[in-house]
């Protein structure tokens, strides 16, 4: 089928688009300037425009049977509501049969006081009121964050795996690759419209992640639990103060609400969608841990 995917030149959207291409779907996406930044992978039709343009969204969705919405890493409630309104309006105009709303992180039950989480709550309310057929997929922490390009040198040179979570508490993790697989399965299950499904569910501790990377590279590594305030300071230079604060707030919320993350029926989702998430070792073995 034809599927519109937001952000198909980014990490999450790119993995979603790749998984859909592997299933022989036709993919369209939006890009403000097709000649700037990461190019779209072969086989993706790029329409010039952004989420601020209903016309561009409608053009990209024309003829699509399904559309996948992942809100970008922007911490602005007004933009979140506006962009989601535009997406919904375009999907209705083009009679899109099924929408997959990727919350990109844990979906809280109600407002938390943390903007990064409350954006998702607000967007979910918009989709609930839209009248569209929507399947909401709610992932948790992305294990690929640990293997970000700026993290690998630290891991290899200092023999540590630093991250702002407890070393011994298990949390549900998901890879970008698995995110794509869940979406690719969900678009074939229109009967699940109206449901919110937690995805991923590989319950792993920081120490277990370090052990898996150690096995993959043949070196002994130690997991280091970074205080969230220190993590925020490290992010500020690269992301700016607001983004650093809100990204860090996700980990503050994890610290304060650990049970809310682990007490989810991941097994039900995996059975409904027929996806078996990667183990920590499978993920570690799939990463290129070289400095090049």
C-alpha positions, 0 to 999 in steps of 0.5 A: 500500500502507499504509506505517508511517514513523517520524518523519514530521513531521521532516525525513527522515521527512517527506520519506520520507512525502511521496515515498510519498504522491506514489505514492498510498500510505497513511501512518501515523506515531507522535507522542507528542503530535499537538497539539505541534510540527510537524503531519503533512502532510495524508493522514498518519494519526497514532497517539499514542505513541513508539518506547518503546511496542510497543503504539503501534507495533503499532497504527500498523503494523496492516494495513501491508505495509511499514514504514520505520525511521529512528532519531531524533537520539538518542545513547544506545545503550540506547535505540537497542537498545530502540527497535529491539527494539520496532519489530522486535517490532511488525513481526513481530506485525503481519506486515509484509512489508518493512522499510526500515532507513534508517541516516540516515548512512554505515553503518560495517563495524564499530564505530568508537569513535564512538557516533553511528556505532556505534548504526547498526552495532548496529541493523543487527545487530538487523535482520540477526538479526530474521528480517524482510525488510529492505532497508538504505538507507545515505545519506551527508552531507545537503546540506540541512544547508547550507541549514538555517534558521540557515545561510542568514543566514550565507551571504547576509550574509557571502557564505560557505558554512561547513561542517566538510569540506575545500573541495576533496575530493569527498564523496557528498551526498544531499538529503532529497528524494532520500532519499524517492525512494529509499525510495519505490522500495525498498518496491516491490522486496521481492526486494532484501531482505537487501541493504545499498544505498548511496544518493545518490552525487552526488560534490561538493566544498565549492567546487562546492557554493558555486559552485552556490549562487552561481549560484542566488542570483546572488552570488559565495560562497566555501566556508569549511572549518570546523575540526571542533572549532570546529563542535562548539563552535558546535553546543553551545548549540543541541544540548547537549554530547553531541549536539554531540560526536557530530554532530561525530564524524561529520565526524571520521570523514569526515576519517579515512576519506574513501575509505570514503565515495567507494568505493561502488557508487552506480551499482548502487543507482541502476540497481536502484532507478531513481533519478537523484540531484539535481546540486548545481545542481538542489539549489541551485535548489530551495532558497528562499535568502531571509531570510524 
